[in-house]
Amino acid sequence: MRFLLAVLFLAPLVAAIDPPPANPASSTVAPPPPAEQRPRRVWVVLDFYKEFGGTVVREDEATLVIRTPGGDERSVDRSTVISAIPLLDDPAGTPVIVRYRDDRRVRALLVEDGLDGATVDLRGMRTVIPRSEIWGLEREVPFEVLLARYRKAMPADAWSQRIALARWAMDQDHPEVAVEELREVVKHQESDEVRKLLKLAEIAARNRKSQATPPETTSPRPAAPAPTEEPERPRLQESDVNLIRVMEVNLTRPPRMEAQPELAADLVARFGPEQRLPADGDTVEKLSSWPASRLLTLLFQLKARDLYGRIRVAEDPEHLRVYRKQVHDAWLVPNCATSRCHGGEQAGALRLVRDQPRDARTSYTNLVQLLRFRTTAGESLLDFDNPSASPLLDMGRPRESARRPHPAVAGWKPSIRSGRGEPETSVVAWLRGMHRPRPEYPVTLEAPAAAAAAPAGTEER
């Protein structure tokens, strides 16, 4: 919802500084001047049934002549061309936006842009995307350039747009920009919501600054003792992360996801007689045309857990994004997962992973640890009925103000300075978004935290 509001408020600015293309296939990104002249490659859309690609041989205002991969030359009247989409010849690793034909826009790193399709690096995974699924690739505009454009087009007293700009900056992992915008807003508007957002941005900005590499100094330093090598702690696999995302999808506001092509055939083979499947015509073809969110709804209804992995969820559901950015990265890791606390040898029963803290495998591993851990009194750290009363929050409060105070251990100090604050707001938002009744994730993690059985009589995903 936060991202949606930001998009709604920033949309007029985007329209003002960068007019949308006349049709979904067009591209407005002009390539930089090449170091050396290369043949220009394009993908030509004559209509939504006739498309082809090749190298531009010659062109003028009226005609475009293309040499196809087979060596033939095709001359087309420009007035009949919907779009001539340029293919990128940039170096591998160039940040790009993948523009899918279903209007999705996904960040990636360029590997190769070819006529048959594009090869990109999607979050560390080399992925080949057929041309039939995308309009093309665009070079990603740097954050600083977009920020300058938005600010130039935005009136100084457009407070709602400046709040939306701050939320967008938080989503882009630039909390320092959000702090700057929100501090100006609170000077002119009284709003508890804006003040809470400012506090969250300030925490995120401090955390990001603390993780920055300190500058090199010329002063001599005493030789540090060689660290004791610590064995790598077990982490979830990428497939486990995806499975948890699938089981936490909010179908009223689904994240970006896609279904594997063979899912439709597998569903028909197993559940053919089921009345939930379309019975008329080619069932496989009909199911293949369904969006991934509708297929996932069907999987939930059929309780086909072993097929959940056939849905790939490309981003965190909204409440898990709150957990990762505002709870895990901004509070849990810097305060609880340190080497002198639950991230080190003296961690006790709850041992959190602190290596690569921003990696999804790390944050989801720690999520499972928190969900499965039980105190010596048999209590969960998380109270889904009353999130603000969760023992996890009590463990960060001063002992005199906590109902379940943190055990008295050397080096511990409270990380929540008052009864209310940023961790509490974020934890409450995260837990309220989690699926109810709670499912037990079918993932394996060899960790000190014990797994808890699912309550009897609940209907799980």
C-alpha positions as CSV (number, residue, x, y, z in Angstrom):
1,M,0.0,0.0,0.0
2,R,2.9,2.4,0.8
3,F,4.4,1.8,-2.6
4,L,1.0,2.2,-4.3
5,L,0.4,5.6,-2.6
6,A,3.9,6.8,-3.6
7,V,3.2,5.8,-7.2
8,L,-0.2,7.6,-7.1
9,F,1.3,10.9,-5.8
10,L,4.4,10.8,-8.0
11,A,2.6,9.9,-11.2
12,P,1.8,13.5,-12.1
13,L,5.5,14.4,-11.7
14,V,6.6,11.5,-13.9
15,A,4.1,12.5,-16.5
16,A,5.3,16.1,-16.4
17,I,9.0,15.3,-16.7
18,D,8.9,12.2,-18.8
19,P,5.7,11.8,-21.0
20,P,4.5,8.2,-21.4
21,P,4.9,6.5,-24.7
22,A,2.0,6.6,-27.1
23,N,1.7,2.9,-27.0
24,P,3.0,0.1,-24.7
25,A,5.6,-1.1,-27.2
26,S,7.3,2.3,-27.7
27,S,10.5,3.3,-26.0
28,T,11.6,6.9,-25.2
29,V,15.1,6.1,-23.9
30,A,17.7,7.5,-26.2
31,P,21.0,5.5,-26.3
32,P,24.2,7.3,-25.5
33,P,26.6,8.0,-28.3
34,P,28.6,4.8,-29.0
35,A,32.3,4.7,-28.7
36,E,32.4,3.2,-32.2
37,Q,29.7,2.9,-34.8
38,R,27.8,-0.3,-34.5
39,P,24.9,-1.6,-36.7
40,R,21.7,-0.5,-35.0
41,R,19.4,-3.4,-34.2
42,V,15.7,-3.0,-33.7
43,W,12.5,-5.0,-33.0
44,V,9.7,-3.7,-35.3
45,V,6.1,-4.0,-34.2
46,L,3.8,-3.6,-37.2
47,D,0.7,-4.5,-35.3
48,F,0.2,-6.8,-32.3
49,Y,0.3,-9.9,-34.6
50,K,3.2,-9.0,-36.9
51,E,6.6,-8.4,-35.5
52,F,10.2,-9.0,-36.6
53,G,13.7,-7.8,-35.8
54,G,17.0,-7.2,-37.5
55,T,19.7,-4.7,-38.3
56,V,18.8,-1.2,-39.7
57,V,20.3,-1.0,-43.3
58,R,18.9,2.5,-44.1
59,E,16.1,4.8,-43.1
60,D,14.5,8.1,-43.8
61,E,11.3,9.9,-42.7
62,A,9.1,7.6,-44.8
63,T,10.9,4.2,-44.9
64,L,12.7,1.8,-42.7
65,V,14.8,-1.0,-44.3
66,I,15.7,-3.9,-42.0
67,R,18.0,-6.9,-42.7
68,T,16.7,-9.9,-40.9
69,P,18.9,-12.7,-39.4
70,G,18.2,-14.8,-42.5
71,G,19.8,-12.1,-44.7
72,D,16.6,-10.8,-46.3
73,E,15.9,-7.1,-46.5
74,R,12.5,-5.9,-45.5
75,S,11.3,-2.4,-46.3
76,V,8.4,-1.0,-44.3
77,D,6.4,2.2,-44.5
78,R,7.0,4.1,-41.2
79,S,3.3,5.1,-41.1
80,T,2.5,1.4,-40.6
81,V,5.0,0.9,-37.8
82,I,3.7,0.9,-34.2
83,S,7.1,1.0,-32.8
84,A,10.8,0.2,-33.6
85,I,12.3,-0.8,-30.3
86,P,16.1,-0.4,-30.1
87,L,18.1,-3.3,-28.8
88,L,20.9,-2.5,-26.3
89,D,24.6,-3.0,-27.0
90,D,25.7,-1.9,-23.6
91,P,28.4,-3.8,-21.6
92,A,27.3,-6.7,-19.5
93,G,26.3,-5.5,-16.0
94,T,24.6,-2.4,-17.1
95,P,21.5,-1.7,-14.9
96,V,18.3,-2.0,-17.0
97,I,14.6,-2.1,-16.7
98,V,12.8,-5.1,-18.2
99,R,9.5,-4.0,-19.8
100,Y,7.2,-7.0,-19.9
101,R,4.2,-7.1,-22.1
102,D,1.9,-7.4,-19.1
103,D,3.0,-3.9,-18.0
104,R,5.5,-5.2,-15.3
105,R,8.8,-3.3,-15.0
106,V,11.6,-5.3,-13.3
107,R,15.1,-4.2,-12.5
108,A,18.0,-6.4,-13.7
109,L,21.5,-6.3,-15.0
110,L,22.1,-6.7,-18.7
111,V,23.9,-9.8,-20.0
112,E,22.8,-9.7,-23.7
113,D,19.9,-8.1,-25.6
114,G,19.2,-10.3,-28.6
115,L,16.5,-10.6,-31.3
116,D,15.2,-13.9,-29.9
117,G,15.0,-12.5,-26.4
118,A,17.0,-10.8,-23.6
119,T,19.4,-12.5,-21.2
120,V,19.6,-10.7,-17.8
121,D,20.8,-11.2,-14.3
122,L,17.8,-11.2,-12.0
123,R,18.9,-11.0,-8.4
124,G,21.9,-13.2,-9.1
125,M,20.1,-15.6,-11.4
126,R,21.0,-15.6,-15.1
127,T,17.6,-15.6,-16.8
128,V,16.7,-15.8,-20.5
129,I,13.4,-14.0,-21.3
130,P,11.8,-14.7,-24.7
131,R,11.0,-11.7,-26.9
132,S,7.3,-12.8,-26.8
133,E,7.2,-11.9,-23.1
134,I,8.8,-8.5,-23.3
135,W,8.7,-5.3,-25.3
136,G,12.3,-4.5,-24.6
137,L,15.0,-3.3,-22.2
138,E,15.6,0.3,-21.0
139,R,18.7,1.6,-19.3
140,E,17.9,2.3,-15.7
141,V,17.9,6.0,-14.9
142,P,20.1,6.6,-11.8
143,F,18.3,7.4,-8.5
144,E,20.0,10.8,-8.3
145,V,18.8,11.8,-11.8
146,L,15.2,10.8,-11.0
147,L,15.3,12.6,-7.7
148,A,16.5,15.8,-9.3
149,R,13.7,15.6,-11.9
150,Y,11.0,14.9,-9.3
151,R,12.2,17.8,-7.1
152,K,12.4,20.2,-10.0
153,A,8.8,19.4,-11.1
154,M,7.4,19.5,-7.5
155,P,6.1,22.7,-5.9
156,A,7.9,23.4,-2.6
157,D,4.6,23.4,-0.7
158,A,3.2,20.2,-2.2
159,W,3.4,18.3,1.1
160,S,1.5,15.2,0.1
161,Q,3.8,14.8,-2.9
162,R,6.8,15.3,-0.8
163,I,5.6,12.6,1.6
164,A,5.1,10.3,-1.4
165,L,8.6,11.2,-2.5
166,A,10.0,10.2,0.9
167,R,8.2,6.9,0.7
168,W,9.6,6.3,-2.7
169,A,13.1,7.1,-1.5
170,M,12.7,4.6,1.3
171,D,11.7,1.9,-1.2
172,Q,14.8,2.8,-3.2
173,D,17.0,2.3,-0.1
174,H,17.8,6.0,0.2
175,P,16.4,6.8,3.7
176,E,18.7,9.9,4.0
177,V,16.6,11.6,1.2
178,A,13.4,10.6,3.1
179,V,14.7,12.2,6.3
180,E,15.5,15.4,4.4
181,E,12.0,15.6,2.9
182,L,10.1,14.6,6.0
183,R,11.9,17.1,8.3
184,E,10.7,19.8,6.0
185,V,7.2,18.5,6.0
186,V,6.9,18.4,9.8
187,K,7.9,22.0,10.0
188,H,4.6,22.9,8.2
189,Q,2.2,20.0,9.0
190,E,1.3,18.3,12.3
191,S,0.9,14.6,11.6
192,D,1.6,11.6,13.9
193,E,1.8,9.4,10.8
194,V,4.5,11.7,9.2
195,R,6.5,11.8,12.5
196,K,6.4,8.0,12.7
197,L,7.6,7.8,9.1
198,L,10.4,10.3,9.9
199,K,11.5,8.2,12.9
200,L,11.6,5.1,10.7
201,A,13.6,6.9,8.1
202,E,16.1,8.3,10.7
203,I,16.7,4.8,12.0
204,A,17.2,3.4,8.6
205,A,19.6,6.2,7.7
206,R,21.6,5.7,10.9
207,N,21.8,2.0,10.2
208,R,22.9,2.5,6.7
209,K,25.6,5.0,7.8
210,S,26.8,2.6,10.5
211,Q,27.3,-0.2,7.9
212,A,29.4,2.0,5.6
213,T,33.0,1.0,5.4
214,P,35.1,3.4,7.5
215,P,37.7,5.5,5.6
216,E,41.4,4.3,5.6
217,T,43.6,6.2,8.0
218,T,47.4,6.7,7.9
219,S,47.8,6.4,11.7
220,P,49.4,3.1,12.7
221,R,47.2,0.5,14.3
222,P,48.1,-2.3,16.6
223,A,48.1,-5.7,15.1
224,A,44.7,-7.4,15.8
225,P,44.7,-11.0,16.9
226,A,43.7,-13.5,14.2
227,P,40.0,-14.1,14.5
228,T,38.8,-17.6,15.3
229,E,37.1,-19.0,12.2
230,E,33.5,-19.6,12.9
231,P,31.7,-22.3,10.9
232,E,29.0,-20.9,8.6
233,R,25.6,-21.2,10.1
234,P,22.9,-22.9,8.2
235,R,20.7,-20.7,6.0
236,L,17.5,-21.4,4.0
237,Q,17.8,-22.0,0.3
238,E,16.4,-19.8,-2.4
239,S,13.6,-22.3,-3.0
240,D,12.7,-22.1,0.8
241,V,12.6,-18.3,0.6
242,N,10.2,-18.5,-2.4
243,L,8.0,-21.0,-0.6
244,I,7.6,-18.7,2.4
245,R,6.8,-15.8,0.1
246,V,4.1,-18.0,-1.6
247,M,2.6,-19.0,1.7
248,E,2.5,-15.3,2.9
249,V,1.0,-13.8,-0.3
250,N,-1.9,-11.5,0.3
251,L,-4.1,-12.2,-2.7
252,T,-5.9,-8.9,-2.4
253,R,-2.6,-7.1,-3.0
254,P,-0.4,-9.8,-4.6
255,P,3.3,-9.1,-5.3
256,R,4.8,-9.7,-8.7
257,M,4.9,-13.4,-9.4
258,E,4.9,-15.8,-12.3
259,A,3.9,-19.5,-12.8
260,Q,6.1,-22.1,-14.4
261,P,4.8,-23.2,-17.8
262,E,4.3,-26.8,-16.8
263,L,2.0,-26.0,-13.9
264,A,-1.2,-26.0,-15.9
265,A,-0.5,-29.5,-17.3
266,D,0.4,-30.8,-13.8
267,L,-2.8,-29.4,-12.4
268,V,-4.9,-31.0,-15.1
269,A,-3.1,-34.4,-14.7
270,R,-3.7,-34.5,-11.0
271,F,-7.0,-32.7,-10.5
272,G,-8.8,-33.2,-13.9
273,P,-12.1,-34.2,-12.3
274,E,-12.1,-31.3,-9.9
275,Q,-15.0,-28.9,-10.4
276,R,-12.7,-26.0,-9.7
277,L,-10.9,-26.6,-13.0
278,P,-12.4,-25.2,-16.3
279,A,-14.1,-28.2,-17.9
280,D,-15.0,-26.9,-21.4
281,G,-12.5,-26.8,-24.2
282,D,-8.7,-27.2,-23.7
283,T,-8.3,-27.1,-20.0
284,V,-4.5,-26.8,-20.1
285,E,-4.7,-23.9,-22.5
286,K,-7.3,-22.1,-20.3
287,L,-5.2,-22.6,-17.1
288,S,-2.1,-21.4,-18.9
289,S,-3.8,-18.1,-19.7
290,W,-4.6,-17.5,-16.0
291,P,-2.5,-14.9,-14.2
292,A,-0.2,-16.4,-11.5
293,S,-2.3,-14.9,-8.7
294,R,-5.3,-16.8,-9.9
295,L,-3.4,-20.0,-10.2
296,L,-2.0,-19.6,-6.7
297,T,-5.6,-19.1,-5.4
298,L,-6.5,-22.4,-7.0
299,L,-3.4,-24.1,-5.5
300,F,-4.5,-22.9,-2.0
301,Q,-8.0,-24.2,-2.6
302,L,-6.7,-27.6,-3.7
303,K,-4.2,-27.6,-0.9
304,A,-1.5,-28.7,-3.4
305,R,1.4,-27.8,-1.3
306,D,3.9,-29.7,-3.4
307,L,3.1,-27.5,-6.3
308,Y,3.5,-24.2,-4.5
309,G,7.1,-24.0,-5.7
310,R,5.9,-23.8,-9.3
311,I,4.9,-20.2,-8.5
312,R,7.9,-17.8,-8.4
313,V,7.2,-14.8,-6.2
314,A,9.6,-12.1,-7.5
315,E,9.4,-9.8,-4.5
316,D,8.6,-9.7,-0.8
317,P,4.9,-9.5,0.1
318,E,4.2,-6.1,1.7
319,H,4.3,-7.1,5.3
320,L,7.5,-9.2,4.8
321,R,9.1,-6.1,3.2
322,V,8.3,-4.3,6.5
323,Y,9.9,-7.2,8.4
324,R,13.1,-7.2,6.3
325,K,13.7,-3.5,6.0
326,Q,12.3,-2.0,9.2
327,V,12.6,-4.9,11.7
328,H,15.4,-7.2,10.6
329,D,17.8,-4.7,8.9
330,A,17.1,-1.6,11.0
331,W,16.6,-3.1,14.5
332,L,17.2,-6.9,14.9
333,V,20.6,-7.2,13.2
334,P,22.3,-4.1,14.6
335,N,20.9,-4.7,18.2
336,C,20.3,-8.4,18.6
337,A,22.4,-10.3,16.1
338,T,25.8,-8.8,17.2
339,S,28.8,-11.1,18.0
340,R,28.3,-10.3,21.7
341,C,24.6,-11.1,21.7
342,H,22.5,-13.6,19.7
343,G,24.9,-13.5,16.8
344,G,27.9,-14.9,18.6
345,E,29.1,-17.9,20.6
346,Q,27.3,-16.7,23.8
347,A,24.0,-16.5,22.0
348,G,22.2,-19.2,23.9
349,A,19.3,-21.1,22.3
350,L,18.4,-18.2,19.9
351,R,21.3,-17.9,17.5
352,L,20.7,-15.4,14.6
353,V,22.6,-15.4,11.3
354,R,24.4,-12.1,10.9
355,D,26.5,-12.8,7.7
356,Q,25.2,-11.0,4.6
357,P,22.3,-9.4,6.6
358,R,20.6,-7.9,3.6
359,D,20.5,-11.1,1.7
360,A,17.0,-12.7,1.5
361,R,18.3,-16.1,2.7
362,T,19.6,-14.5,5.9
363,S,16.6,-12.5,6.7
364,Y,14.2,-15.3,6.0
365,T,16.4,-17.7,8.0
366,N,16.1,-15.4,11.0
367,L,12.4,-15.1,10.4
368,V,12.0,-18.9,10.8
369,Q,14.2,-18.7,13.9
370,L,11.9,-16.1,15.5
371,L,8.7,-18.0,14.6
372,R,10.0,-21.3,15.9
373,F,11.8,-20.2,19.1
374,R,10.2,-20.8,22.5
375,T,11.3,-19.2,25.7
376,T,12.0,-21.3,28.8
377,A,8.4,-20.6,29.8
378,G,7.2,-22.2,26.5
379,E,6.1,-18.8,25.0
380,S,6.6,-17.7,21.4
381,L,8.5,-14.5,20.9
382,L,5.7,-13.3,18.6
383,D,2.1,-12.6,19.7
384,F,-0.1,-12.5,16.6
385,D,-3.3,-11.7,18.6
386,N,-1.7,-8.7,20.4
387,P,1.5,-7.8,18.4
388,S,2.6,-4.9,20.7
389,A,2.6,-7.4,23.6
390,S,5.1,-9.7,21.8
391,P,7.9,-10.9,24.1
392,L,10.3,-10.0,21.2
393,L,9.6,-6.3,22.0
394,D,9.8,-6.8,25.7
395,M,13.3,-8.2,25.2
396,G,14.4,-4.9,23.8
397,R,12.7,-2.7,26.5
398,P,14.3,-1.6,29.7
399,R,13.8,-4.3,32.3
400,E,11.8,-2.1,34.6
401,S,9.2,-1.4,31.9
402,A,9.0,-4.9,30.4
403,R,6.5,-7.6,31.4
404,R,8.9,-10.3,30.3
405,P,12.3,-8.6,30.8
406,H,15.4,-9.8,29.0
407,P,17.4,-12.2,31.1
408,A,20.2,-10.5,33.0
409,V,23.3,-11.2,30.9
410,A,26.6,-9.3,30.7
411,G,26.7,-6.6,27.9
412,W,22.9,-6.5,27.3
413,K,21.4,-3.0,27.1
414,P,17.8,-2.0,26.0
415,S,17.4,-1.0,22.3
416,I,13.9,0.4,22.8
417,R,14.1,3.5,24.9
418,S,10.4,4.0,25.6
419,G,7.1,2.2,25.7
420,R,6.5,3.1,22.1
421,G,8.9,3.6,19.2
422,E,10.0,2.6,15.8
423,P,10.6,-1.2,16.5
424,E,7.1,-1.5,18.0
425,T,5.4,0.3,15.1
426,S,7.2,-1.9,12.6
427,V,6.7,-5.2,14.5
428,V,3.0,-4.5,14.8
429,A,2.7,-3.7,11.1
430,W,4.6,-6.9,10.2
431,L,2.7,-9.3,12.5
432,R,-0.7,-7.9,11.5
433,G,0.1,-8.7,7.9
434,M,1.1,-12.3,8.5
435,H,-1.3,-15.0,7.3
436,R,-3.8,-16.3,9.7
437,P,-4.3,-19.0,10.8
438,R,-0.5,-19.4,11.0
439,P,0.9,-22.1,8.6
440,E,3.9,-24.1,9.5
441,Y,6.5,-23.5,6.7
442,P,7.7,-26.9,5.3
443,V,11.3,-25.8,5.3
444,T,14.2,-27.5,7.0
445,L,16.8,-25.6,9.1
446,E,19.2,-27.2,11.4
447,A,19.3,-24.6,14.1
448,P,19.2,-24.4,17.9
449,A,15.6,-23.0,17.8
450,A,13.1,-25.8,18.2
451,A,10.2,-26.1,15.7
452,A,6.8,-25.7,17.1
453,A,3.9,-27.9,15.9
454,A,1.0,-26.2,14.2
455,P,-2.1,-25.8,16.5
456,A,-4.7,-28.5,16.0
457,G,-7.8,-27.7,14.1
458,T,-6.5,-24.8,12.0
459,E,-6.8,-24.6,8.3
460,E,-3.3,-24.1,6.9
461,R,-2.1,-23.0,3.5
